[in-house]
């Protein structure tokens, strides 16, 4: 089952102590699926982080025999459902909740995780020589390093202006109104600009996100 986007008893552990808590509505669905398996009591819902997509983790959900779990995995019993978080995912899933989507007509499950992966710096492993004043350097960085990556998602970043050592940027295309674009600018683009152009002291997003297809500012 994979449809996303030491054992303890329920009495021994509160939901706040679980690495991953299964919300009541999701629990009912998961149990109904599990009970169609050949030996429901012998398997656990196993969750593992398998990668990173943008500012979120990718997850894999599936059934795993309890007898074959690794000793380092985190196993809990929640209202009759055995839930295991893979050992390599425990620290990055602490406090997460498995729930049903809130959007009408959307199937599967969602994981609400308060943890976020470390931002990827597009400059990692690259040597790029920027020349000219701050506006020239920012423009070169956007064109040569940042926008090729954003273009894969139908978006781009553009320089609006520079005041002293403050840079003003806007996001366009698929990035305008995207719920991840503010985090992308803050965590990725801003970091890249500061690393490549240390004289820049501040990067400000002036995007009109309300004009995008999926505005997240209200």
N, C-alpha and C positions, 0 to 999 in steps of 0.2 A: 504494500500500500504506500504510494507516494503521490500525493495530490496537493501541491502547494503552488502555489506560488510559493553496599551491603543492604539487604532488603529491610524495610521497616513496615510496620502496620500503620493504618490510618490513625489509630489512636495515639501512636507514638510520635507522629510528625504532623505539624501544622502545615497548611498550604504555603505559608511564608518561608518554610524551610526547604521546600522542594527546589531543585535546580530548575525544573520545568514543571509548571502546574497546568493540568488539563482542566479547562473551564467546564462547568456542569453541562452546558449544551453540547459541547464537543465530546465530552466523556460519554454521553448517551449514544452518540453516533459511532464513536470508536468501539464501544462495547458491542454494539449491534453488528458491526463488521467482524470483530474478533470472534464472536460467538458462531460465525459461519465456518470458522476454521475447524480442522479435524480434532485438535486437542487444545481448546481455548486456554485452559489453565496452565499450559506448559510454555506459553509464548508471552513475550512482552512487546509493547510498542517501543521500537528503538528509533531515536532521533539523533542525527549527526549533522554537523556543519560540514558541507562539502566544498565550499568556495565562497567567493565574494562577487556580488553584482552591484555595481554602483556604491551606494552607502549602506547596503544591507548584505546579510549573509544568504547563501543558498543552503537549503536543507534537504536531507533525505529522510523520509519516514518509511518504516517497514516493520515487519514482524521478525522477531529473533527468538530462537529457543532460549529460555532462561538458563538452562543447564550449560549453554555454550557461551555465555557472556564472559567478558574479561573481568578479572577481579577489580580492575581500576575503574570500570564503568560505574555510573551512578544509577542505582536501582531503587525505585520507590513503589509503594502500593497505594493507589489512589482509588478509593471506592470500588475495589475489586479489580482494577486494571493495573497491571505491572507496567511501569514506565521506566525506560532506561535511556540515559543520555550517554553517548559515547565518551570515553575518558578524554579524548582529545578535544572535546567540545564543551566540557563542563564549565570552565572559567568564562567562556564567551556566551554561555546561555543562562547564567545564574540570574534568576528573577524573571525568566521568560514565561509566556503563557501560550498554550495551544488553544485556539478558539475557532469558532465558525466565522466566515466572512460576514460583514455587516451589509454589504451591497446585495440588493435583491437579485436573485438569479445566479449569483456566483457560487459555484460549488467548491468542494474540497475543504481544506483547513488553512488557517493562517497562524503564523507564529509571531506574537508581539514580543519583541526582544528589546529590552532597554539598553543592551550593549550594541556597539557599532564597530565595524572593522576599522583598523587604522587606515587613514586616507592614503591612496596611492599617489606618489609624486611622479608626474610624467618625466621629470628630469633624472630620475634614478638611472644610473648607468650611462648617462649621455653627457657628452661634452658639447656645449653650444656656445659660440662666441657672439655676443650681442654688442652692437656698436651704436654710437650716437648718444643723444640725450634720452631721458626717461621715456618720452612718447615713442621714440624710434625703437628702443629696446623692448618695450611692452608689445608693440605691434609685431616685431620680429618673433617674439616668444609665442604670441597667440597664433601667428600664421604657421610657424614651423613645428611647434610642439603641442600646443593645447588644442587648437581647433581640429587637427586631424583626428584626435580621439573623440571629441564631441560630435564630429560629423558622422560617426558610426551610429549615433543615436538621433541624427537629424537636427543637431543643434550647433550653435557656435557662440563664441564670446567676442565682443567688440569693444575697443577702447572708445570711451566717450570724451574723456579729457584728463588733463593732469593739472593739479594746482600744487605748486611747490613739490612736495614729495608724496602727495596723495593721488592715487590713481582711481578713476571712476570707470567702471565697466558695466556693460549690459549684456544680458543673455538673450539669444534669439532662436528662432526655429523651434525645434522640439524641446529646447530648454526653457522657453518662455512659458511660465505657468506650470511647469513640471514641479511636482512636489519635492524632487531631489535636487533641483537646480541650485537652491540657496546653499545646501550643504556642499554641493560640488564646487561652487564658487568659494565658499569659506574654507573648506578643507583641502581642496585640490589646487584650484587655480591660484588662490591667494598664497598658499605655501610655495608653489612653483615660482611666483613672481618675487617673493621675498628671498628665496634661495638664489635665483638667477640675477636679481637686481636688488642688492642689499640696500641701496640708497632709498628705495621705496619704503615709506614708513606705514602706509595704510592703503588698503584696497576697499573701495566702497561699491556695493551693488546698487545700481540705479534702475534696474529692470522694472518695467511696469508689468508685474506678474498677473495682475487682474486682466490684462489684455490677452493672455495666453488661453489655450484650449482647456487647461486644467488649473485654474488659479488656486493658489493656496493661501493667499493673503485675503482677509475679509475685513 
